[in-house]
Amino acid sequence: MLVFLKYVTNVLLYASEIWGWHKSGVVEKAHVNFCRKVLGMGPKGATNFMYCELGIVSLSVKMKLRIFKYWFRLSRSGNCILKA
């Protein structure tokens, strides 16, 4: 099941390096709802417990990490518009 969860996460975060600066309420809500269904939790269960139980982090954390990695990769490349 966690393998499927990783696929869902990758689909939800597709190209988040570009659009990730905007609020991701809809994407985060879809991820939380999916994780709750995996665990069989109700809508009032604690989200932190859910993340801990599955051993994952919030999508907003993953988005920020992907944005940072993308920026770092761009800044390290030789022909970058960031160096102008």
Rosetta blueprint (number, residue, H / E / L):
1 M L
2 L H
3 V H
4 F H
5 L H
6 K H
7 Y H
8 V H
9 T H
10 N H
11 V H
12 L H
13 L L
14 Y L
15 A L
16 S H
17 E H
18 I H
19 W H
20 G L
21 W L
22 H L
23 K L
24 S L
25 G H
26 V H
27 V H
28 E H
29 K H
30 A H
31 H H
32 V H
33 N H
34 F H
35 C H
36 R H
37 K H
38 V H
39 L H
40 G L
41 M L
42 G L
43 P L
44 K L
45 G L
46 A L
47 T H
48 N H
49 F H
50 M H
51 Y H
52 C H
53 E H
54 L H
55 G L
56 I L
57 V L
58 S L
59 L H
60 S H
61 V H
62 K H
63 M H
64 K H
65 L H
66 R H
67 I H
68 F H
69 K H
70 Y H
71 W H
72 F H
73 R H
74 L H
75 S H
76 R H
77 S L
78 G L
79 N L
80 C L
81 I H
82 L H
83 K H
84 A L
